[in-house]
């Protein structure tokens, strides 16, 4: 299922260009246009899930596939010393695109502080 009004669904469909770094049957990943670190990649399920609050038994496979892809992407990006995976959920959580996504942030020594 996709949402024709969703920016990330449009990226996945190829309607909008992106800096794609990974794609498989379940997952699409691309470089963040406003990187917060030397490596900042967004990993999204191809299935439209608005946010983490909508994860359930019917769609959780798509989330698991995202995390399998995160490990592959981190290795390909040379993040062998570590990285952070972040998810923002809802307006108060800082989510700006209402399509579930995970940020891979790394390529530098990160602070223990998250915010």
Buried (B, 14 or more C-beta within 10 A) or exposed (E): EBBEEBBBBBBBEEEEEBEBBBEEEBBBBBBBEEEEBEBBBBBBBBBBBBBBEEBEEEBEEBBEBBEEBBEEBBEEBEBEEEBBBEBBBEEEEEBEBBBBBBBBBBBEEBEEEEE
